[in-house]
Amino acid sequence: MSVETKIVGGSFVITDVGPEAVLTPEDFTEEHRMIAQTTVDFVDNEVMPNDEQLEHLDYDLTVKLLRQAGDLGLLSADVPEQYGGLGLDKVSSTIISESLSKASSFALSLGAHIGIGTLPIVYFGNPEQKAKYLPDLASGAKLAAYCLTEPTSGSDALSAKTTAMLSEDGTHYVLNGSKQFITNAGFADIFIVYAKINGTDFSAFIVEKDTAGLVIGPEENKMGIKGSSTRPLYFEDMKVPAENLLFGQGKGHHIAFNILNIGRFKLAVGCLGAAKETIGLAAKYANTRTQFGQTLTKFPLIGNKLASMNVQTYVTESVVYRTAGLMEDSLKDLDYSGPDASQKAVKSIAEYALECSINKVFGSEVLDYVVDEAVQIHGGYGFIQEYKVERNYRDSRINRIFEGTNEINRLLIPGTLLKKAMKGELPLLQKAQALQGELMQPIPQVTGDGVLEQEVHMLAMAKKIFLMVGGFAVQKYGMSLDKQQEVLSNLADIMIQIFAVESAYLRTVKMIGKQGEAKSEAAIQMTQVFTHEAFAKIEHSAKETLATMESGDVLRTQLSILKKLTRTSPIDAIAIKRQIAARVIQSEAYVV
């Protein structure tokens, strides 16, 4: 994606963009498709034949396959060429992550290495640190892990208790403390460890496996992702060379939060790939399983499930690649060896922190919905380990906890937006104030029946609803709004649905422009269905929020305004979903 004017993070709630401003899967180049095929071939030919052995936590096999992935360049997409990587665009690294997702726990091990394990050095290491560590991380000669969570600090990362004290001669830091739930801990060579220097300055360090004082605890017995290593780490007077301080004293929060932003986005990418695989598993099973003398796919309720799963996944795909385009545009000109590379990385990644949180929440909840329905379609067999959907169901559950719980991310979404508004980066409050006068005037209704005409109107009304409800919330609570977590969560849900609807709408319009309405029928139908379902959720969130803020005549006035904004004509969703289902059933796969 290339845009003349950079899109400001969070601006989607107050401004509109055209379809040319968003990246979609239909924009992939031949090189992108080759990267996807290389990844799929590696998974099918090397990983899946060893699936059962990997699921039983075979370190040696995991490491062997990770190094094979390194030989193919699958570990080095995000590493700059001058440090031994391929330096590919963010779209390519997104495609790799999605294409790996079928590999279950192995995909998690690989993703933790290339993402939260390697990227802190890519973006925040100094030239010497990059030159020392990145070539081996890019090839797979060394593997990485990320160590942030502690027994008493999960979502509240800055309350970490691990300490670091500089030695008298200034040559090293002495770390004491512990970390918990560390992915790849069983075989990692390099650890990114967070600790407070002097007990106060939150900082990050590069720690090598053979460092004296590093003790790795036993494997956790997990509900899912059983093929990935998850162990605690203990630091007992562990001496870390002073030159292994990453980015500088007291700057660990910049690394932690921005790497989490990327981690949240990449988590959604993995959820997308897993959702696609699960749709295929469910459709294939439903086409072969016979009940009452006919296959399950002959029953409309089964078809309805497959259609809804496909619709949600189409929207997730639209959200993910739109965000990949934003991230690519923000980071494409970063000089990784420049003197201010880290400071620029902070700004570039933080720009779309809000969108990354939306990806994480939406993607993880869509996957949970898809795997749940897939188990239901399988019936009793879905509860049996012989069937892959049983594992997909268990593996999916961690995604709503990983990289900051969905509850924390729901608080971050409107909170980040308000911070950008307070800094003058977005005219949010001005737009909300201007809307109040507009709301007292008649609201124009859709009179035509053009393609997606009603849906684009609903999108416009959804943005007005957000500004109205959000504006009332700011007026009522002021600086104490951050204490009203239910209100913030509802505002987040409205924002999530707006971004999702707009992403699907822009993708579909772009598709129509390229290939016409007839060839875009499936995308049009999925956009229609999702928009109407999302609009109902937006209306519900708005009503609940207004009702908790006001009562009596004031509430009745606000609800009457909301009613004007939510006037729509229903669509025949049942008939449309039957058509979508027919495509999924015929293809036995996710379809667009």
NUBARO-663624 format. One record per residue (C-alpha): residue in one letter; x, y, z. Coordinates in steps of 0.1 Angstrom, whole numbers. Example, Ala and Ser with C-alpha at 12.3 -4.5 7.8 and 13.67 -1.06 7.14 Angstrom:
+----+-------+-------+-------+
| aa |  east | north |    up |
+----+-------+-------+-------+
|  A |   123 |   -45 |    78 |
|  S |   137 |   -11 |    71 |
+----+-------+-------+-------+
END
This chain:
+----+-------+-------+-------+
| aa |  east | north |    up |
+----+-------+-------+-------+
|  M |     0 |     0 |     0 |
|  S |    12 |    35 |    -7 |
|  V |    -7 |    66 |     4 |
|  E |     2 |   102 |    -3 |
|  T |    -7 |   113 |    32 |
|  K |     0 |    91 |    62 |
|  I |   -32 |    78 |    79 |
|  V |   -32 |    88 |   115 |
|  G |   -39 |    59 |   139 |
|  G |   -74 |    59 |   152 |
|  S |   -86 |    84 |   126 |
|  F |  -111 |    58 |   111 |
|  V |  -137 |    68 |   137 |
|  I |  -139 |   104 |   124 |
|  T |  -127 |   103 |    88 |
|  D |  -133 |    82 |    58 |
|  V |  -108 |    68 |    34 |
|  G |  -112 |    54 |    -1 |
|  P |  -106 |    18 |   -11 |
|  E |   -73 |    27 |   -27 |
|  A |   -59 |    35 |     8 |
|  V |   -62 |     0 |    21 |
|  L |   -42 |   -31 |    14 |
|  T |   -62 |   -63 |     7 |
|  P |   -53 |   -99 |    -1 |
|  E |   -63 |   -92 |   -37 |
|  D |   -34 |   -68 |   -39 |
|  F |    -7 |   -95 |   -33 |
|  T |    21 |   -96 |   -58 |
|  E |    35 |  -127 |   -75 |
|  E |    63 |  -126 |   -50 |
|  H |    38 |  -125 |   -21 |
|  R |    21 |  -156 |   -35 |
|  M |    55 |  -174 |   -39 |
|  I |    63 |  -167 |    -3 |
|  A |    30 |  -181 |     8 |
|  Q |    35 |  -212 |   -13 |
|  T |    70 |  -217 |     1 |
|  T |    57 |  -215 |    36 |
|  V |    27 |  -238 |    29 |
|  D |    50 |  -264 |    13 |
|  F |    73 |  -263 |    43 |
|  V |    44 |  -269 |    67 |
|  D |    29 |  -297 |    46 |
|  N |    61 |  -315 |    37 |
|  E |    82 |  -310 |    68 |
|  V |    61 |  -301 |    98 |
|  M |    28 |  -319 |    94 |
|  P |    44 |  -354 |    90 |
|  N |    59 |  -348 |   124 |
|  D |    28 |  -333 |   139 |
|  E |    22 |  -359 |   166 |
|  Q |    58 |  -360 |   177 |
|  L |    59 |  -322 |   180 |
|  E |    27 |  -322 |   200 |
|  H |    45 |  -343 |   226 |
|  L |    71 |  -315 |   231 |
|  D |   102 |  -329 |   212 |
|  Y |   127 |  -301 |   217 |
|  D |   153 |  -316 |   193 |
|  L |   127 |  -319 |   165 |
|  T |   113 |  -284 |   171 |
|  V |   148 |  -269 |   169 |
|  K |   157 |  -289 |   138 |
|  L |   126 |  -277 |   120 |
|  L |   131 |  -241 |   131 |
|  R |   166 |  -242 |   115 |
|  Q |   151 |  -257 |    84 |
|  A |   127 |  -228 |    83 |
|  G |   157 |  -205 |    87 |
|  D |   173 |  -221 |    57 |
|  L |   142 |  -212 |    37 |
|  G |   143 |  -176 |    49 |
|  L |   111 |  -180 |    70 |
|  L |   129 |  -166 |   101 |
|  S |   144 |  -136 |    85 |
|  A |   116 |  -116 |    68 |
|  D |   117 |   -88 |    95 |
|  V |   155 |   -87 |    99 |
|  P |   172 |   -60 |    78 |
|  E |   195 |   -72 |    50 |
|  Q |   226 |   -56 |    65 |
|  Y |   222 |   -79 |    95 |
|  G |   217 |  -111 |    77 |
|  G |   180 |  -110 |    70 |
|  L |   158 |  -106 |    40 |
|  G |   143 |   -73 |    50 |
|  L |   110 |   -80 |    34 |
|  D |    79 |   -58 |    36 |
|  K |    55 |   -62 |    64 |
|  V |    29 |   -78 |    41 |
|  S |    54 |  -106 |    33 |
|  S |    60 |  -113 |    70 |
|  T |    23 |  -113 |    76 |
|  I |    17 |  -138 |    49 |
|  I |    44 |  -161 |    63 |
|  S |    28 |  -160 |    98 |
|  E |    -7 |  -167 |    84 |
|  S |     6 |  -196 |    63 |
|  L |    24 |  -212 |    92 |
|  S |    -7 |  -213 |   115 |
|  K |   -17 |  -248 |   104 |
|  A |    14 |  -260 |   122 |
|  S |    -3 |  -254 |   156 |
|  S |    22 |  -253 |   184 |
|  F |    52 |  -253 |   161 |
|  A |    38 |  -221 |   145 |
|  L |    37 |  -206 |   180 |
|  S |    73 |  -215 |   187 |
|  L |    84 |  -200 |   154 |
|  G |    62 |  -170 |   158 |
|  A |    76 |  -162 |   193 |
|  H |   112 |  -165 |   179 |
|  I |   107 |  -142 |   149 |
|  G |    83 |  -118 |   167 |
|  I |    86 |  -109 |   203 |
|  G |   120 |  -127 |   206 |
|  T |   139 |  -111 |   177 |
|  L |   121 |   -78 |   171 |
|  P |   133 |   -61 |   203 |
|  I |   168 |   -63 |   189 |
|  V |   157 |   -54 |   153 |
|  Y |   140 |   -22 |   165 |
|  F |   158 |   -13 |   197 |
|  G |   193 |   -28 |   196 |
|  N |   223 |    -6 |   189 |
|  P |   244 |   -14 |   158 |
|  E |   268 |   -36 |   178 |
|  Q |   240 |   -56 |   193 |
|  K |   223 |   -61 |   159 |
|  A |   255 |   -72 |   143 |
|  K |   262 |   -96 |   171 |
|  Y |   228 |  -113 |   175 |
|  L |   206 |  -108 |   144 |
|  P |   225 |  -129 |   118 |
|  D |   222 |  -160 |   141 |
|  L |   186 |  -152 |   149 |
|  A |   177 |  -148 |   113 |
|  S |   193 |  -181 |   103 |
|  G |   180 |  -201 |   132 |
|  A |   215 |  -208 |   145 |
|  K |   202 |  -192 |   177 |
|  L |   166 |  -191 |   190 |
|  A |   150 |  -164 |   211 |
|  A |   124 |  -160 |   239 |
|  Y |   107 |  -130 |   254 |
|  C |   106 |  -127 |   292 |
|  L |    81 |  -101 |   305 |
|  T |    55 |  -119 |   326 |
|  E |    61 |  -125 |   363 |
|  P |    41 |  -145 |   390 |
|  T |    27 |  -112 |   403 |
|  S |    27 |   -91 |   371 |
|  G |     9 |  -102 |   340 |
|  S |   -12 |   -74 |   324 |
|  D |     4 |   -50 |   348 |
|  A |    38 |   -55 |   333 |
|  L |    54 |   -24 |   349 |
|  S |    49 |   -37 |   384 |
|  A |    77 |   -63 |   377 |
|  K |    97 |   -73 |   408 |
|  T |   129 |   -85 |   390 |
|  T |   158 |   -61 |   398 |
|  A |   191 |   -52 |   381 |
|  M |   220 |   -35 |   400 |
|  L |   250 |   -22 |   382 |
|  S |   283 |   -35 |   395 |
|  E |   308 |   -11 |   412 |
|  D |   331 |   -14 |   382 |
|  G |   303 |    -7 |   357 |
|  T |   310 |   -39 |   337 |
|  H |   278 |   -58 |   344 |
|  Y |   243 |   -58 |   359 |
|  V |   233 |   -83 |   386 |
|  L |   197 |   -95 |   381 |
|  N |   176 |  -112 |   407 |
|  G |   140 |  -123 |   403 |
|  S |   119 |  -146 |   381 |
|  K |    97 |  -148 |   349 |
|  Q |    68 |  -170 |   342 |
|  F |    50 |  -186 |   312 |
|  I |    80 |  -180 |   289 |
|  T |    75 |  -195 |   254 |
|  N |   105 |  -213 |   239 |
|  A |   123 |  -213 |   273 |
|  G |   132 |  -249 |   270 |
|  F |   155 |  -245 |   240 |
|  A |   161 |  -207 |   235 |
|  D |   196 |  -194 |   233 |
|  I |   188 |  -157 |   237 |
|  F |   163 |  -142 |   262 |
|  I |   149 |  -106 |   262 |
|  V |   146 |  -100 |   299 |
|  Y |   129 |   -70 |   317 |
|  A |   141 |   -58 |   351 |
|  K |   141 |   -26 |   371 |
|  I |   175 |   -10 |   375 |
|  N |   179 |     0 |   411 |
|  G |   144 |   -13 |   416 |
|  T |   129 |    16 |   398 |
|  D |   140 |    20 |   362 |
|  F |   121 |    -5 |   340 |
|  S |   147 |   -17 |   314 |
|  A |   154 |   -46 |   290 |
|  F |   185 |   -68 |   287 |
|  I |   198 |   -94 |   262 |
|  V |   206 |  -125 |   282 |
|  E |   224 |  -155 |   268 |
|  K |   215 |  -191 |   278 |
|  D |   248 |  -200 |   294 |
|  T |   248 |  -169 |   317 |
|  A |   257 |  -179 |   353 |
|  G |   228 |  -175 |   376 |
|  L |   201 |  -183 |   350 |
|  V |   179 |  -212 |   361 |
|  I |   152 |  -226 |   338 |
|  G |   123 |  -243 |   356 |
|  P |   101 |  -273 |   345 |
|  E |    76 |  -273 |   317 |
|  E |    41 |  -261 |   325 |
|  N |    13 |  -286 |   319 |
|  K |   -10 |  -265 |   297 |
|  M |   -46 |  -268 |   284 |
|  G |   -35 |  -263 |   248 |
|  I |    -5 |  -254 |   226 |
|  K |    11 |  -285 |   242 |
|  G |    38 |  -287 |   216 |
|  S |    54 |  -254 |   226 |
|  S |    78 |  -250 |   255 |
|  T |    65 |  -229 |   284 |
|  R |    87 |  -227 |   314 |
|  P |    96 |  -203 |   343 |
|  L |   130 |  -186 |   346 |
|  Y |   148 |  -177 |   378 |
|  F |   177 |  -152 |   381 |
|  E |   200 |  -157 |   411 |
|  D |   227 |  -130 |   411 |
|  M |   228 |  -134 |   373 |
|  K |   256 |  -113 |   358 |
|  V |   247 |   -96 |   324 |
|  P |   273 |   -76 |   306 |
|  A |   266 |   -38 |   307 |
|  E |   267 |   -37 |   269 |
|  N |   236 |   -60 |   268 |
|  L |   213 |   -33 |   282 |
|  L |   188 |   -27 |   254 |
|  F |   179 |     8 |   243 |
|  G |   190 |    24 |   275 |
|  Q |   182 |    26 |   313 |
|  G |   145 |    32 |   321 |
|  K |   134 |    27 |   285 |
|  G |   121 |    -8 |   288 |
|  H |    85 |     3 |   286 |
|  H |    90 |    17 |   251 |
|  I |   103 |   -18 |   240 |
|  A |    77 |   -38 |   260 |
|  F |    46 |   -18 |   248 |
|  N |    57 |   -15 |   212 |
|  I |    67 |   -52 |   209 |
|  L |    34 |   -61 |   224 |
|  N |    17 |   -40 |   198 |
|  I |    34 |   -60 |   170 |
|  G |    27 |   -92 |   190 |
|  R |   -10 |   -84 |   191 |
|  F |   -11 |   -78 |   154 |
|  K |     8 |  -110 |   147 |
|  L |   -15 |  -129 |   171 |
|  A |   -45 |  -119 |   150 |
|  V |   -27 |  -131 |   118 |
|  G |   -22 |  -165 |   134 |
|  C |   -59 |  -165 |   144 |
|  L |   -68 |  -158 |   108 |
|  G |   -49 |  -188 |    95 |
|  A |   -63 |  -211 |   121 |
|  A |   -98 |  -200 |   114 |
|  K |   -94 |  -207 |    77 |
|  E |   -80 |  -242 |    84 |
|  T |  -109 |  -249 |   108 |
|  I |  -135 |  -239 |    83 |
|  G |  -120 |  -265 |    59 |
|  L |  -120 |  -292 |    86 |
|  A |  -156 |  -285 |    95 |
|  A |  -168 |  -284 |    59 |
|  K |  -150 |  -316 |    49 |
|  Y |  -164 |  -334 |    80 |
|  A |  -200 |  -322 |    74 |
|  N |  -198 |  -334 |    37 |
|  T |  -190 |  -369 |    48 |
|  R |  -209 |  -374 |    81 |
|  T |  -244 |  -388 |    75 |
|  Q |  -274 |  -384 |    99 |
|  F |  -310 |  -392 |    92 |
|  G |  -301 |  -405 |    58 |
|  Q |  -283 |  -374 |    45 |
|  T |  -250 |  -356 |    50 |
|  L |  -248 |  -328 |    76 |
|  T |  -244 |  -302 |    48 |
|  K |  -279 |  -309 |    37 |
|  F |  -292 |  -294 |    70 |
|  P |  -297 |  -256 |    68 |
|  L |  -286 |  -250 |   104 |
|  I |  -252 |  -266 |    96 |
|  G |  -249 |  -245 |    65 |
|  N |  -258 |  -214 |    85 |
|  K |  -229 |  -222 |   109 |
|  L |  -204 |  -226 |    80 |
|  A |  -216 |  -194 |    64 |
|  S |  -212 |  -174 |    96 |
|  M |  -178 |  -188 |   102 |
|  N |  -168 |  -178 |    67 |
|  V |  -182 |  -143 |    70 |
|  Q |  -164 |  -137 |   103 |
|  T |  -131 |  -149 |    88 |
|  Y |  -135 |  -128 |    57 |
|  V |  -138 |   -97 |    79 |
|  T |  -108 |  -108 |   100 |
|  E |   -88 |  -112 |    68 |
|  S |   -98 |   -77 |    57 |
|  V |   -89 |   -62 |    91 |
|  V |   -55 |   -80 |    93 |
|  Y |   -43 |   -70 |    58 |
|  R |   -55 |   -35 |    61 |
|  T |   -34 |   -32 |    93 |
|  A |    -5 |   -49 |    76 |
|  G |    -6 |   -21 |    50 |
|  L |    -7 |     5 |    77 |
|  M |    23 |   -10 |    94 |
|  E |    43 |   -13 |    62 |
|  D |    36 |    23 |    53 |
|  S |    47 |    34 |    88 |
|  L |    79 |    14 |    89 |
|  K |    90 |    12 |    53 |
|  D |   115 |    41 |    54 |
|  L |   130 |    32 |    88 |
|  D |   169 |    32 |    86 |
|  Y |   177 |     4 |   110 |
|  S |   213 |    14 |   113 |
|  G |   207 |    51 |   117 |
|  P |   216 |    70 |   149 |
|  D |   179 |    76 |   159 |
|  A |   165 |    43 |   146 |
|  S |   150 |    32 |   179 |
|  Q |   133 |    65 |   186 |
|  K |   118 |    65 |   151 |
|  A |   107 |    28 |   156 |
|  V |    89 |    38 |   188 |
|  K |    69 |    65 |   170 |
|  S |    62 |    44 |   139 |
|  I |    50 |    13 |   158 |
|  A |    30 |    33 |   184 |
|  E |    11 |    51 |   157 |
|  Y |   -11 |    20 |   151 |
|  A |   -12 |     6 |   187 |
|  L |   -50 |    11 |   187 |
|  E |   -54 |    -9 |   155 |
|  C |   -32 |   -36 |   168 |
|  S |   -53 |   -40 |   199 |
|  I |   -84 |   -42 |   177 |
|  N |   -68 |   -69 |   156 |
|  K |   -60 |   -89 |   187 |
|  V |   -94 |   -87 |   203 |
|  F |  -114 |   -92 |   171 |
|  G |   -92 |  -120 |   157 |
|  S |   -90 |  -140 |   189 |
|  E |  -127 |  -138 |   194 |
|  V |  -135 |  -147 |   159 |
|  L |  -112 |  -178 |   161 |
|  D |  -129 |  -188 |   194 |
|  Y |  -163 |  -186 |   177 |
|  V |  -151 |  -205 |   146 |
|  V |  -135 |  -234 |   166 |
|  D |  -165 |  -237 |   189 |
|  E |  -188 |  -240 |   159 |
|  A |  -165 |  -265 |   143 |
|  V |  -166 |  -287 |   173 |
|  Q |  -204 |  -284 |   173 |
|  I |  -205 |  -295 |   137 |
|  H |  -184 |  -325 |   145 |
|  G |  -207 |  -334 |   174 |
|  G |  -192 |  -360 |   198 |
|  Y |  -163 |  -366 |   175 |
|  G |  -152 |  -330 |   180 |
|  F |  -145 |  -339 |   216 |
|  I |  -122 |  -367 |   206 |
|  Q |   -84 |  -360 |   202 |
|  E |   -83 |  -380 |   170 |
|  Y |   -99 |  -350 |   153 |
|  K |   -79 |  -318 |   147 |
|  V |  -107 |  -295 |   157 |
|  E |  -104 |  -308 |   193 |
|  R |   -69 |  -294 |   194 |
|  N |   -78 |  -262 |   176 |
|  Y |  -104 |  -256 |   202 |
|  R |   -80 |  -260 |   231 |
|  D |   -52 |  -241 |   213 |
|  S |   -75 |  -212 |   205 |
|  R |   -83 |  -203 |   241 |
|  I |   -49 |  -188 |   250 |
|  N |   -52 |  -161 |   224 |
|  R |   -76 |  -141 |   245 |
|  I |   -50 |  -140 |   273 |
|  F |   -17 |  -137 |   253 |
|  E |    -2 |  -103 |   246 |
|  G |   -25 |   -85 |   271 |
|  T |   -59 |   -99 |   279 |
|  N |   -88 |   -88 |   257 |
|  E |  -102 |   -69 |   287 |
|  I |   -70 |   -49 |   290 |
|  N |   -70 |   -43 |   252 |
|  R |  -106 |   -31 |   254 |
|  L |   -95 |    -5 |   279 |
|  L |   -65 |     5 |   258 |
|  I |   -85 |    11 |   226 |
|  P |  -106 |    41 |   236 |
|  G |   -79 |    52 |   261 |
|  T |   -53 |    54 |   233 |
|  L |   -78 |    73 |   212 |
|  L |   -84 |    99 |   239 |
|  K |   -47 |   103 |   245 |
|  K |   -41 |   110 |   208 |
|  A |   -70 |   136 |   209 |
|  M |   -55 |   153 |   240 |
|  K |   -21 |   155 |   222 |
|  G |   -38 |   173 |   193 |
|  E |   -31 |   144 |   169 |
|  L |   -68 |   139 |   162 |
|  P |   -97 |   165 |   162 |
|  L |  -119 |   140 |   181 |
|  L |  -135 |   163 |   206 |
|  Q |  -141 |   190 |   180 |
|  K |  -159 |   164 |   158 |
|  A |  -180 |   152 |   188 |
|  Q |  -190 |   188 |   197 |
|  A |  -199 |   196 |   160 |
|  L |  -220 |   165 |   159 |
|  Q |  -242 |   176 |   187 |
|  G |  -258 |   203 |   167 |
|  E |  -261 |   181 |   137 |
|  L |  -280 |   155 |   157 |
|  M |  -309 |   178 |   163 |
|  Q |  -315 |   180 |   126 |
|  P |  -333 |   153 |   105 |
|  I |  -311 |   124 |    96 |
|  P |  -312 |   115 |    59 |
|  Q |  -322 |    80 |    52 |
|  V |  -311 |    56 |    24 |
|  T |  -336 |    57 |    -5 |
|  G |  -317 |    38 |   -32 |
|  D |  -310 |     1 |   -34 |
|  G |  -275 |     3 |   -50 |
|  V |  -248 |   -22 |   -42 |
|  L |  -238 |   -17 |    -5 |
|  E |  -256 |    16 |    -5 |
|  Q |  -273 |     9 |    28 |
|  E |  -242 |    -6 |    43 |
|  V |  -221 |    25 |    37 |
|  H |  -249 |    46 |    52 |
|  M |  -249 |    23 |    83 |
|  L |  -211 |    27 |    86 |
|  A |  -215 |    65 |    85 |
|  M |  -242 |    63 |   112 |
|  A |  -220 |    40 |   133 |
|  K |  -193 |    66 |   134 |
|  K |  -219 |    93 |   145 |
|  I |  -231 |    69 |   172 |
|  F |  -196 |    65 |   185 |
|  L |  -190 |   102 |   186 |
|  M |  -223 |   109 |   202 |
|  V |  -219 |    82 |   230 |
|  G |  -182 |    89 |   234 |
|  G |  -189 |   127 |   236 |
|  F |  -215 |   122 |   263 |
|  A |  -192 |   100 |   282 |
|  V |  -164 |   126 |   282 |
|  Q |  -188 |   153 |   293 |
|  K |  -202 |   132 |   321 |
|  Y |  -171 |   116 |   335 |
|  G |  -143 |   139 |   325 |
|  M |  -109 |   129 |   338 |
|  S |  -125 |   100 |   358 |
|  L |  -136 |    82 |   326 |
|  D |  -108 |    57 |   330 |
|  K |  -126 |    44 |   361 |
|  Q |  -157 |    35 |   341 |
|  Q |  -144 |     3 |   327 |
|  E |  -178 |   -10 |   314 |
|  V |  -183 |    23 |   295 |
|  L |  -148 |    21 |   280 |
|  S |  -153 |   -15 |   270 |
|  N |  -186 |    -7 |   252 |
|  L |  -169 |    22 |   234 |
|  A |  -141 |    -2 |   224 |
|  D |  -167 |   -27 |   211 |
|  I |  -182 |     1 |   190 |
|  M |  -148 |    10 |   176 |
|  I |  -139 |   -26 |   169 |
|  Q |  -171 |   -31 |   149 |
|  I |  -166 |     2 |   130 |
|  F |  -131 |    -8 |   120 |
|  A |  -142 |   -43 |   110 |
|  V |  -172 |   -31 |    89 |
|  E |  -151 |    -4 |    72 |
|  S |  -123 |   -29 |    64 |
|  A |  -147 |   -54 |    48 |
|  Y |  -165 |   -26 |    30 |
|  L |  -134 |   -10 |    15 |
|  R |  -120 |   -44 |     5 |
|  T |  -152 |   -54 |   -12 |
|  V |  -156 |   -20 |   -30 |
|  K |  -120 |   -24 |   -42 |
|  M |  -127 |   -59 |   -54 |
|  I |  -158 |   -46 |   -73 |
|  G |  -137 |   -20 |   -90 |
|  K |  -112 |   -46 |  -102 |
|  Q |  -134 |   -75 |  -113 |
|  G |  -170 |   -62 |  -113 |
|  E |  -201 |   -70 |   -92 |
|  A |  -208 |  -105 |  -106 |
|  K |  -174 |  -119 |   -96 |
|  S |  -175 |  -101 |   -63 |
|  E |  -209 |  -115 |   -52 |
|  A |  -196 |  -136 |   -23 |
|  A |  -177 |  -106 |    -9 |
|  I |  -207 |   -83 |   -13 |
|  Q |  -230 |  -108 |     5 |
|  M |  -205 |  -113 |    33 |
|  T |  -201 |   -75 |    38 |
|  Q |  -239 |   -71 |    39 |
|  V |  -244 |   -98 |    65 |
|  F |  -216 |   -87 |    87 |
|  T |  -225 |   -50 |    85 |
|  H |  -261 |   -57 |    97 |
|  E |  -250 |   -80 |   125 |
|  A |  -223 |   -55 |   136 |
|  F |  -247 |   -26 |   135 |
|  A |  -271 |   -44 |   159 |
|  K |  -242 |   -49 |   183 |
|  I |  -232 |   -12 |   180 |
|  E |  -268 |    -2 |   188 |
|  H |  -269 |   -25 |   218 |
|  S |  -236 |   -12 |   232 |
|  A |  -247 |    24 |   227 |
|  K |  -281 |    18 |   245 |
|  E |  -264 |     1 |   274 |
|  T |  -239 |    29 |   277 |
|  L |  -264 |    57 |   275 |
|  A |  -286 |    40 |   301 |
|  T |  -258 |    39 |   326 |
|  M |  -250 |    76 |   322 |
|  E |  -284 |    91 |   322 |
|  S |  -321 |    85 |   331 |
|  G |  -355 |   101 |   328 |
|  D |  -361 |   127 |   301 |
|  V |  -324 |   131 |   293 |
|  L |  -321 |    94 |   285 |
|  R |  -353 |    94 |   265 |
|  T |  -340 |   123 |   244 |
|  Q |  -307 |   105 |   238 |
|  L |  -324 |    73 |   229 |
|  S |  -346 |    91 |   204 |
|  I |  -315 |   105 |   187 |
|  L |  -300 |    70 |   187 |
|  K |  -332 |    57 |   171 |
|  K |  -329 |    82 |   143 |
|  L |  -293 |    70 |   137 |
|  T |  -302 |    33 |   136 |
|  R |  -330 |    32 |   112 |
|  T |  -323 |     5 |    87 |
|  S |  -341 |   -20 |    64 |
|  P |  -334 |   -56 |    73 |
|  I |  -319 |   -79 |    47 |
|  D |  -328 |  -116 |    42 |
|  A |  -298 |  -129 |    60 |
|  I |  -310 |  -164 |    60 |
|  A |  -312 |  -166 |    22 |
|  I |  -279 |  -148 |    18 |
|  K |  -262 |  -172 |    42 |
|  R |  -276 |  -202 |    24 |
|  Q |  -258 |  -190 |    -7 |
|  I |  -225 |  -184 |    12 |
|  A |  -228 |  -218 |    28 |
|  A |  -233 |  -235 |    -6 |
|  R |  -199 |  -221 |   -17 |
|  V |  -181 |  -232 |    14 |
|  I |  -197 |  -267 |    12 |
|  Q |  -187 |  -271 |   -25 |
|  S |  -152 |  -259 |   -19 |
|  E |  -147 |  -276 |    15 |
|  A |  -126 |  -245 |    24 |
|  Y |  -128 |  -208 |    33 |
|  V |  -140 |  -189 |     2 |
|  V |  -141 |  -153 |   -10 |
+----+-------+-------+-------+
END
